[in-house]
């Protein structure tokens, strides 16, 4: 990847982030562009990899770049609202124009000292990082206040709730009444898993959810809770049913959406062991880790879009050198991008050039 890749990433960031070409913010964005380029090229988010000299900073020593990277991560002016929210605003508004936005929320261990609660949005069959909060400690349930805090971060985007359907998907950790109330107040739909000992209303009789016995694959219980309906879903070939809570009016519709919740597991895989090794970071400070995820999230977005670009625009022998034809449909876009980068394929530079000229392509 030559210097033009850095320039194209920088142009993209300056066009997306308001005031990105002026003053101190311009300098911080320029450094972030270098970090993103290094992360995409090396496929690793450890500080040593991010600090390897690129063509844009070839004259500087690695030790100097490492100190710059540490200062960027710890800078009080580095945060999600400044550097990632403007991208999220453009991205979600592009999805809203299609009439539907589907969010997935879940947590994952990041490093040995912190756990990340992340909200992602489904796009083209994959989950894309949107917002995140960090708590110290090993993986475990987050308090409901942090669930709602994460949703409020995304609410800053100003989504047109009345013009498109917004659906939130989550597992059993996110079945709290406070989260359900927030979704109802903001006109969001939700489909979340719940526990088997949850007490629900069966036509005036309160009983445990797992006390229900039915031969039907999907059973819909309206008004099971004050804010939610219940869905008893036993999939074909599964011994145990999935127990769901939703404010949707159709059980089959709730099941259709919940099937897509597992896309966030693929996202975590690509952010970690199959992508940028976020789980290997040694950062222990939650604030620094949150800032590192900004770089990793952009690296994922660029790699994902590069993979889509290659799949849909590159053909013939160039594509055959990267992936077999019979595997093209099944292989993930980010995997194709990683292969192209390792091969130093010309199509990677073509992608970044197109990105800088037509950055709206990323949002549609």
Long-range contacts (C-beta under 8 A, 24 or more apart in sequence): 1-37, 1-40, 1-41, 1-341, 1-344, 1-348, 1-349, 2-55, 2-349, 3-54, 3-55, 3-56, 4-349, 4-352, 4-353, 5-37, 5-348, 5-349, 5-352, 6-33, 6-34, 6-37, 6-54, 6-55, 6-56, 7-56, 7-356, 8-352, 8-353, 8-355, 8-356, 9-33, 9-36, 9-37, 9-302, 9-352, 9-355, 9-356, 11-356, 11-359, 12-355, 12-356, 12-359, 12-362, 15-359, 16-86, 16-87, 16-90, 16-359, 17-82, 17-83, 17-86, 17-87, 18-86, 24-77, 25-77, 25-82, 28-72, 28-75, 28-77, 28-78, 29-83, 30-56, 31-68, 31-69, 31-72, 32-72, 32-83, 32-294, 32-295, 32-298, 34-65, 35-69, 35-72, 35-295, 36-295, 36-298, 36-299, 36-302, 39-276, 39-295, 39-296, 39-299, 40-299, 40-302, 40-303, 40-337, 40-341, 41-341, 43-275, 43-276, 43-277, 43-338, 43-341, 44-276, 44-277, 44-280, 45-276, 45-277, 45-278, 45-280, 45-281, 45-292, 45-295, 45-296, 45-299, 46-277, 46-280, 46-281, 46-282, 50-295, 72-291, 73-283, 73-288, 73-291, 73-292, 74-285, 74-287, 74-288, 74-291, 75-291, 78-291, 78-294, 79-290, 79-291, 80-131, 80-132, 80-153, 80-290, 80-294, 81-156, 83-294, 84-131, 84-294, 84-297, 84-298, 85-153, 85-156, 85-157, 87-298, 87-301, 88-130, 88-131, 88-154, 88-157, 89-157, 89-158, 90-360, 90-363, 91-121, 91-123, 91-128, 91-130, 91-362, 91-363, 92-121, 92-130, 92-154, 92-157, 92-159, 93-157, 93-159, 93-363, 94-360, 94-363, 94-364, 95-121, 95-123, 95-164, 95-363, 96-159, 96-160, 96-163, 96-164, 97-164, 98-164, 99-163, 99-164, 99-165, 100-164, 100-165, 100-166, 100-167, 101-159, 101-164, 101-165, 101-166, 101-167, 102-166, 102-167, 102-169, 102-257, 102-260, 103-130, 103-154, 103-166, 103-167, 103-168, 103-169, 104-168, 104-169, 104-170, 104-260, 104-261, 104-263, 104-264, 105-147, 105-150, 105-151, 105-168, 105-169, 105-170, 105-174, 105-264, 106-170, 106-171, 106-173, 106-261, 106-264, 106-265, 106-268, 107-139, 107-141, 107-142, 107-173, 108-139, 108-268, 108-272, 109-138, 109-139, 109-279, 110-134, 110-272, 110-278, 110-279, 110-281, 110-289, 110-293, 111-278, 111-279, 111-280, 111-281, 111-282, 111-283, 111-284, 111-289, 112-282, 112-284, 113-137, 113-283, 113-284, 114-283, 114-284, 114-286, 114-289, 115-139, 115-140, 115-142, 116-289, 116-293, 117-142, 117-146, 117-147, 117-150, 118-264, 118-267, 118-268, 119-150, 119-151, 119-153, 119-154, 120-263, 120-264, 120-267, 122-260, 122-263, 124-308, 125-263, 126-263, 126-266, 126-267, 126-304, 126-332, 126-333, 127-263, 127-264, 127-266, 127-267, 128-267, 128-300, 128-301, 128-304, 129-267, 129-271, 129-293, 129-297, 129-300, 129-301, 130-154, 132-290, 132-293, 133-290, 134-286, 134-287, 134-289, 134-290, 135-286, 136-284, 136-286, 141-173, 142-173, 144-176, 144-178, 144-179, 145-178, 147-174, 147-176, 147-178, 147-179, 148-178, 148-179, 148-182, 151-179, 151-182, 151-183, 151-186, 155-186, 161-186, 161-187, 161-188, 162-187, 165-189, 167-191, 167-257, 168-192, 169-257, 169-258, 169-260, 169-261, 170-261, 171-261, 175-245, 177-225, 177-226, 177-227, 180-225, 180-227, 180-228, 180-245, 180-247, 181-227, 183-247, 184-227, 184-247, 189-246, 189-247, 189-248, 190-228, 190-245, 190-246, 190-247, 191-244, 191-245, 191-246, 191-248, 191-254, 191-257, 191-258, 191-261, 192-244, 192-245, 192-246, 193-242, 193-243, 193-244, 193-245, 193-258, 194-230, 194-243, 194-244, 194-245, 195-243, 196-243, 198-243, 198-245, 200-224, 200-225, 200-230, 201-225, 209-243, 210-243, 218-251, 218-252, 218-255, 219-251, 220-250, 220-251, 229-254, 231-255, 233-258, 266-332, 267-300, 270-300, 270-332, 270-334, 271-296, 271-297, 271-300, 274-334, 274-335, 275-300, 275-303, 275-334, 275-338, 276-300, 300-334, 301-362, 302-352, 302-355, 303-333, 303-334, 303-337, 303-338, 303-341, 304-333, 304-334, 304-337, 305-333, 305-351, 305-355, 305-361, 305-362, 306-333, 306-336, 306-337, 306-340, 306-348, 306-351, 306-352, 307-332, 307-333, 307-334, 307-335, 307-336, 307-337, 307-340, 308-333, 309-347, 309-350, 309-351, 309-354, 310-336, 310-337, 310-340, 310-347, 310-351, 311-336, 313-347, 314-347, 318-345, 318-346, 318-347, 321-345
